[in-house]
């Protein structure tokens, strides 16, 4: 089953066309959690409803499993997501 996710791999790595990227999944279930970032739908991100980016579930996936780009969360949300991941992994 396909699930929406945000690719958080650095742009410089993506330019090298890696075989694996790091992603964090999205869910429409909004929880009061310090490890999730809520993203509201807008014309750029392709979301149909507010979604929580589950930063506690960062994972590596083969690029062959990434089927399509639906949208872009934008630089502000991406910074917040990466900052939350840093807190989760105590970086």
N, C-alpha and C positions, 0 to 999 in steps of 0.2 A: 504494500500500500504506500502511496506517495503522501508525504507530509510537507507542509511549508516550513521553510527554515531560512535563516539569515546566514549568509556566508560571511565569516569574520576573518578569514585569511588575509594577511597584508597584501596590498596591491602589488608591491615589488615581487612577492612570491607568485601571485596570480599571473604576472607578466611572463614568468618562466614556464607557464603551462604545466602545473604540477599534476601528478596522478591522484593526489589526495588533497582535500580542502577541509578546513574546520568550519563547522556549522553549529548554530543553536536553533532548536525547534521553536515553533510558534504554537500557541494554543489560544482558543477563544475563552477559555476559563481564566478569569482574572482573579488572582489571589492577592492578599496583602502580604507580599513576600519581598524581602530585601534582595532576593536573588533573581527577580524578574523585572523586566522593563516593559511598560505598556506602550504600545504604538497604536495611535489612532489612524483610521483610514484616511487617505488623501489621494489626489489624482496621480501621485508618483509611485506609491508603494503597492498598489494592486490589491490592498486589503478591502474586504467588504464589511468588516466589523472590527472593533477594537480587539487587539490581540496582545498576549503577553509573550515576550521573548524569554524563554526559559534558560537563562545564563548558567544555571547550575547543571544543565544537561549538555554542555559543549561536547562535541564528538567529531571524530575524523571520519570522512566518508570518501569513497572513491569518486572521482569526477564523473565517471560513467553513470553514477547513480543520480547526478544532478541533471534533471530533465529539462527544465526551462527557467528562464529568468522571468519572473512575473512583475517585479517592480524593484524599487530602491527605497530603503528606509531613510536615506539622506544622511549627511555627515553628522548632524547633531545627535540623532538617535543612535547612529553607529558608535560615536564617541561614548555615549552613555552605556551602551551594551558592552563595549570593550572595557570600560571602567568597572562595570559590575562584574564582568568575568575576572578581572584582576583582583577584586575583593574576594570573590568565591575561591580563587586558587591561592589567595594570600600572596600575591606578587608585589 
